[in-house]
Amino acid sequence: AILPASHPDYQLVLTTLSNVLHSNIWSEDIHHIPWRLIVVDNDEQVNAISLPTGDIIVFSGMIRACYNNDELGLIISHEMAHVILDHGVEMLSHTGLVSFFGLFFIAAIWYIIPSDIISFFMHQLFNGTTTILLQNPYSRQLEHEADQVGLMLASNACYNPDNAIKIWKHFPTPNIEDEYLSTHPCNEKRLALLTHLLPIAKELYESSQCDITWKNEIKRFTKLAKKWLQGN
């Protein structure tokens, strides 16, 4: 079921998305996208999805999989990066190009061996081969790009990069030996890439005066809590 805007899970993700959005005013692209958030109540589905339209779909299982706000900030920033980088459009174009050449391949096989059965099996073989050798590697490349940009967006929004990237130490994804069958990179490679980028991410984090920002937020929250207690 889709959670209402008043639900704590929705509010948590909305706050995270808003933080990333408002902390990255330097990016013109990020503010020209009509962002829309959908949170789905499904703890068994550990996933988040972004669409080219600017829709971010987060399953409650993904929220539970994040050990802290920094990890959630990285996940939301990753999905936003996919939209900013037009990955949905790129993937569709890549798939269309592969399918276009596939038609010529199948047509050539059918011309040489005019058999529906042979044509069917060759079509299945072509689809399987191109998925493993072309589609999946391209998809993993896009994931790496979103990881990189997402880390920078999250760090600039005061999500601690040291804490954030630790999600790839415990997140359930394919093992390294199964990676070629997956559209996503394995945990080890994602963690290695983001660890390599930590110096840049930390520089962004520190330049955003995050310590001051969080201290001010704590002070503001304390004042609001005192007013609420006094009023009750």
VOPAGU-2260 file (C-alpha; in pm, 1 decimal, decimal comma):
REM VOPAGU-2260
SITE   aa  ch    i         X         Y         Z
SITE  ALA   A    0       0,0       0,0       0,0
SITE  ILE   A    1     111,4     355,3     -68,2
SITE  LEU   A    2     174,2     542,2     255,0
SITE  PRO   A    3       3,1     877,4     317,1
SITE  ALA   A    4     206,1    1197,6     348,3
SITE  SER   A    5     138,4    1201,4     722,8
SITE  HIS   A    6     310,7     867,0     783,7
SITE  PRO   A    7     648,0     885,3     968,1
SITE  ASP   A    8     824,3     683,7     695,0
SITE  TYR   A    9     699,6     923,6     428,5
SITE  GLN   A   10     801,7    1223,6     636,7
SITE  LEU   A   11    1149,0    1077,4     694,2
SITE  VAL   A   12    1214,1    1022,4     324,0
SITE  LEU   A   13    1057,3    1355,4     229,2
SITE  THR   A   14    1285,3    1537,5     473,0
SITE  THR   A   15    1586,0    1358,1     326,9
SITE  LEU   A   16    1487,0    1440,0     -30,5
SITE  SER   A   17    1419,7    1802,8      61,0
SITE  ASN   A   18    1758,0    1832,6     232,6
SITE  VAL   A   19    1939,7    1706,3     -75,1
SITE  LEU   A   20    1733,2    1929,7    -302,7
SITE  HIS   A   21    1780,0    2252,5    -108,4
SITE  SER   A   22    2146,5    2188,0     -28,1
SITE  ASN   A   23    2241,6    2154,4    -393,3
SITE  ILE   A   24    2116,6    2484,7    -533,1
SITE  TRP   A   25    2430,1    2497,9    -750,1
SITE  SER   A   26    2274,5    2237,9    -979,5
SITE  GLU   A   27    2028,8    2394,5   -1222,9
SITE  ASP   A   28    1912,2    2051,7   -1341,1
SITE  ILE   A   29    1802,2    1940,2    -996,1
SITE  HIS   A   30    1556,2    2230,2    -963,1
SITE  HIS   A   31    1404,5    2194,1   -1309,3
SITE  ILE   A   32    1280,0    1842,6   -1233,1
SITE  PRO   A   33     922,4    1800,5   -1099,4
SITE  TRP   A   34    1014,3    1572,4    -808,9
SITE  ARG   A   35     743,1    1350,5    -664,4
SITE  LEU   A   36     780,2    1104,8    -378,7
SITE  ILE   A   37     596,9     774,8    -332,3
SITE  VAL   A   38     662,9     554,5     -28,5
SITE  VAL   A   39     528,7     198,5     -42,4
SITE  ASP   A   40     459,2      -4,4     270,3
SITE  ASN   A   41     645,3    -327,8     195,3
SITE  ASP   A   42     920,4    -428,9     437,5
SITE  GLU   A   43    1015,5    -732,2     228,7
SITE  GLN   A   44    1103,9    -517,4     -73,8
SITE  VAL   A   45    1446,4    -363,9     -12,3
SITE  ASN   A   46    1446,4    -127,4    -306,1
SITE  ALA   A   47    1414,7     229,6    -428,8
SITE  ILE   A   48    1331,6     327,4    -785,2
SITE  SER   A   49    1358,6     650,3    -980,8
SITE  LEU   A   50    1178,0     735,6   -1302,7
SITE  PRO   A   51    1278,9     984,9   -1573,8
SITE  THR   A   52     968,2    1186,6   -1478,1
SITE  GLY   A   53    1123,6    1274,2   -1140,3
SITE  ASP   A   54     922,6    1018,5    -942,9
SITE  ILE   A   55    1113,8     858,1    -654,6
SITE  ILE   A   56     957,7     534,6    -526,8
SITE  VAL   A   57    1090,5     406,2    -195,2
SITE  PHE   A   58     981,5      80,8     -32,6
SITE  SER   A   59     971,5      64,9     345,9
SITE  GLY   A   60    1212,6    -229,5     332,0
SITE  MET   A   61    1477,3       9,2     199,9
SITE  ILE   A   62    1422,7     244,2     493,4
SITE  ARG   A   63    1464,9     -47,4     736,8
SITE  ALA   A   64    1784,5    -154,3     557,7
SITE  CYS   A   65    1949,1     182,1     628,9
SITE  TYR   A   66    2119,0     190,0     968,2
SITE  ASN   A   67    2116,1     569,7     993,5
SITE  ASN   A   68    2013,6     892,7     819,5
SITE  ASP   A   69    2348,4     916,5     641,6
SITE  GLU   A   70    2288,4     587,1     463,5
SITE  LEU   A   71    1933,1     686,7     373,4
SITE  GLY   A   72    2065,5    1019,5     245,5
SITE  LEU   A   73    2304,1     835,5      15,2
SITE  ILE   A   74    2030,1     608,6    -120,2
SITE  ILE   A   75    1792,4     896,6    -193,3
SITE  SER   A   76    2075,3    1099,6    -350,3
SITE  HIS   A   77    2164,7     799,1    -566,3
SITE  GLU   A   78    1809,7     778,7    -701,9
SITE  MET   A   79    1800,3    1153,7    -761,7
SITE  ALA   A   80    2131,4    1127,1    -948,5
SITE  HIS   A   81    1976,0     875,8   -1189,5
SITE  VAL   A   82    1712,2    1133,8   -1283,2
SITE  ILE   A   83    1955,4    1426,4   -1303,3
SITE  LEU   A   84    2184,8    1226,2   -1533,0
SITE  ASP   A   85    1894,7    1111,9   -1756,8
SITE  HIS   A   86    1984,4     748,9   -1701,8
SITE  GLY   A   87    1632,0     629,4   -1776,6
SITE  VAL   A   88    1645,0     786,0   -2122,0
SITE  GLU   A   89    2000,0     658,6   -2180,5
SITE  MET   A   90    1898,8     303,4   -2090,8
SITE  LEU   A   91    1600,2     313,6   -2323,5
SITE  SER   A   92    1819,3     442,6   -2608,8
SITE  HIS   A   93    2079,9     174,7   -2544,2
SITE  THR   A   94    1816,2     -99,7   -2533,7
SITE  GLY   A   95    1657,6      30,3   -2854,4
SITE  LEU   A   96    1992,4      31,9   -3034,0
SITE  VAL   A   97    2069,9    -325,2   -2926,6
SITE  SER   A   98    1722,2    -438,8   -3032,9
SITE  PHE   A   99    1763,3    -265,6   -3370,7
SITE  PHE   A  100    2079,0    -461,1   -3450,0
SITE  GLY   A  101    1912,6    -772,5   -3309,8
SITE  LEU   A  102    1645,1    -752,2   -3577,4
SITE  PHE   A  103    1911,0    -760,6   -3848,9
SITE  PHE   A  104    2078,2   -1058,9   -3679,8
SITE  ILE   A  105    1755,5   -1259,4   -3651,4
SITE  ALA   A  106    1652,6   -1165,1   -4004,7
SITE  ALA   A  107    1989,6   -1284,3   -4139,3
SITE  ILE   A  108    1960,8   -1616,2   -3953,6
SITE  TRP   A  109    1607,5   -1669,1   -4079,8
SITE  TYR   A  110    1720,3   -1584,3   -4435,4
SITE  ILE   A  111    1999,6   -1843,7   -4417,7
SITE  ILE   A  112    1792,2   -2105,4   -4230,9
SITE  PRO   A  113    1422,1   -2029,1   -4292,3
SITE  SER   A  114    1291,8   -2219,1   -3990,6
SITE  ASP   A  115    1065,9   -2074,2   -3725,9
SITE  ILE   A  116    1207,5   -2304,7   -3457,7
SITE  ILE   A  117    1570,1   -2216,0   -3539,5
SITE  SER   A  118    1476,4   -1848,6   -3555,8
SITE  PHE   A  119    1306,2   -1870,5   -3214,4
SITE  PHE   A  120    1602,6   -2034,5   -3045,0
SITE  MET   A  121    1849,2   -1794,7   -3206,8
SITE  HIS   A  122    1635,9   -1504,8   -3088,8
SITE  GLN   A  123    1646,1   -1639,3   -2732,4
SITE  LEU   A  124    2021,2   -1694,6   -2758,7
SITE  PHE   A  125    2074,8   -1342,0   -2889,3
SITE  ASN   A  126    1864,2   -1188,9   -2611,1
SITE  GLY   A  127    2047,0   -1382,1   -2340,8
SITE  THR   A  128    2389,8   -1302,0   -2483,8
SITE  THR   A  129    2324,8    -930,7   -2529,9
SITE  THR   A  130    2174,9    -905,8   -2180,3
SITE  ILE   A  131    2486,8   -1051,2   -2019,4
SITE  LEU   A  132    2746,6    -891,2   -2247,0
SITE  LEU   A  133    2586,7    -554,0   -2327,7
SITE  GLN   A  134    2277,7    -462,2   -2125,3
SITE  ASN   A  135    2391,6    -562,3   -1777,2
SITE  PRO   A  136    2740,9    -406,0   -1804,5
SITE  TYR   A  137    2587,9     -82,3   -1933,4
SITE  SER   A  138    2337,1     -80,5   -1648,5
SITE  ARG   A  139    2616,1    -137,2   -1395,4
SITE  GLN   A  140    2808,0     153,9   -1548,2
SITE  LEU   A  141    2505,9     380,5   -1495,2
SITE  GLU   A  142    2480,0     260,1   -1135,0
SITE  HIS   A  143    2843,2     352,6   -1074,3
SITE  GLU   A  144    2780,0     699,5   -1219,9
SITE  ALA   A  145    2477,1     747,7    -992,9
SITE  ASP   A  146    2683,8     626,7    -696,0
SITE  GLN   A  147    2948,6     890,9    -762,9
SITE  VAL   A  148    2710,5    1182,4    -818,1
SITE  GLY   A  149    2485,6    1063,4    -536,4
SITE  LEU   A  150    2774,8    1066,3    -289,5
SITE  MET   A  151    2854,2    1426,6    -380,9
SITE  LEU   A  152    2489,5    1534,0    -350,1
SITE  ALA   A  153    2455,8    1364,3     -11,2
SITE  SER   A  154    2784,9    1503,8     122,5
SITE  ASN   A  155    2684,4    1854,1      17,6
SITE  ALA   A  156    2356,7    1801,8     204,1
SITE  CYS   A  157    2547,8    1727,3     527,4
SITE  TYR   A  158    2510,5    1350,5     522,4
SITE  ASN   A  159    2838,3    1216,1     658,9
SITE  PRO   A  160    3010,4    1031,5     369,9
SITE  ASP   A  161    3213,7     813,0     608,1
SITE  ASN   A  162    2894,3     676,9     758,4
SITE  ALA   A  163    2692,2     677,9     437,3
SITE  ILE   A  164    2910,6     445,7     230,6
SITE  LYS   A  165    2903,7     179,6     504,4
SITE  ILE   A  166    2566,1      73,9     367,3
SITE  TRP   A  167    2755,4    -131,8     109,0
SITE  LYS   A  168    2907,9    -337,5     388,8
SITE  HIS   A  169    2571,0    -480,8     491,3
SITE  PHE   A  170    2328,7    -417,1     203,3
SITE  PRO   A  171    2195,2    -737,7      38,3
SITE  THR   A  172    2313,9    -737,7    -325,3
SITE  PRO   A  173    2456,7   -1002,4    -561,5
SITE  ASN   A  174    2788,1   -1165,9    -479,2
SITE  ILE   A  175    3088,4   -1067,1    -690,7
SITE  GLU   A  176    3080,2   -1399,1    -880,2
SITE  ASP   A  177    2716,6   -1337,1    -977,2
SITE  GLU   A  178    2768,2    -976,5   -1084,7
SITE  TYR   A  179    2768,3   -1047,8   -1458,1
SITE  LEU   A  180    2407,9   -1167,2   -1425,6
SITE  SER   A  181    2301,9    -852,1   -1240,5
SITE  THR   A  182    2207,6    -501,2   -1348,2
SITE  HIS   A  183    2379,3    -366,7   -1034,6
SITE  PRO   A  184    2745,2    -378,2    -928,0
SITE  CYS   A  185    2844,3    -593,7    -631,9
SITE  ASN   A  186    2885,0    -439,1    -287,1
SITE  GLU   A  187    3262,0    -471,2    -291,7
SITE  LYS   A  188    3305,3    -264,7    -608,1
SITE  ARG   A  189    3058,4       1,0    -500,0
SITE  LEU   A  190    3228,8      37,9    -163,8
SITE  ALA   A  191    3574,6      50,8    -327,1
SITE  LEU   A  192    3466,4     323,3    -570,7
SITE  LEU   A  193    3306,0     539,9    -304,2
SITE  THR   A  194    3598,8     489,8     -66,0
SITE  HIS   A  195    3825,9     620,8    -342,0
SITE  LEU   A  196    3603,7     929,9    -367,1
SITE  LEU   A  197    3588,4     992,5       8,3
SITE  PRO   A  198    3851,6    1273,1      12,5
SITE  ILE   A  199    3643,7    1479,6    -233,0
SITE  ALA   A  200    3319,4    1395,8     -51,2
SITE  LYS   A  201    3469,5    1492,5     285,6
SITE  GLU   A  202    3585,4    1822,6     141,7
SITE  LEU   A  203    3230,2    1895,8      28,5
SITE  TYR   A  204    3091,9    1786,1     364,6
SITE  GLU   A  205    3330,0    2011,8     555,2
SITE  SER   A  206    3289,7    2309,7     322,1
SITE  SER   A  207    2912,2    2293,3     376,5
SITE  GLN   A  208    2972,3    2376,4     744,3
SITE  CYS   A  209    2771,9    2070,3     840,9
SITE  ASP   A  210    2879,8    2075,5    1205,3
SITE  ILE   A  211    2737,5    2425,4    1242,0
SITE  THR   A  212    2423,4    2328,9    1051,1
SITE  TRP   A  213    2352,7    2027,6    1271,2
SITE  LYS   A  214    2423,9    2223,1    1590,6
SITE  ASN   A  215    2174,0    2487,2    1481,9
SITE  GLU   A  216    1917,9    2216,2    1406,0
SITE  ILE   A  217    1969,8    2064,4    1751,1
SITE  LYS   A  218    1926,0    2407,7    1914,4
SITE  ARG   A  219    1610,3    2471,4    1710,7
SITE  PHE   A  220    1469,6    2128,9    1801,2
SITE  THR   A  221    1550,6    2184,9    2172,0
SITE  LYS   A  222    1365,4    2517,8    2171,3
SITE  LEU   A  223    1062,2    2361,3    2002,3
SITE  ALA   A  224    1068,0    2069,0    2246,8
SITE  LYS   A  225    1078,8    2308,3    2545,5
SITE  LYS   A  226     782,9    2507,7    2409,1
SITE  TRP   A  227     588,4    2185,6    2352,4
SITE  LEU   A  228     665,3    2060,8    2706,4
SITE  GLN   A  229     569,1    2394,9    2860,1
SITE  GLY   A  230     246,0    2394,6    2666,3
SITE  ASN   A  231     157,8    2050,1    2796,4
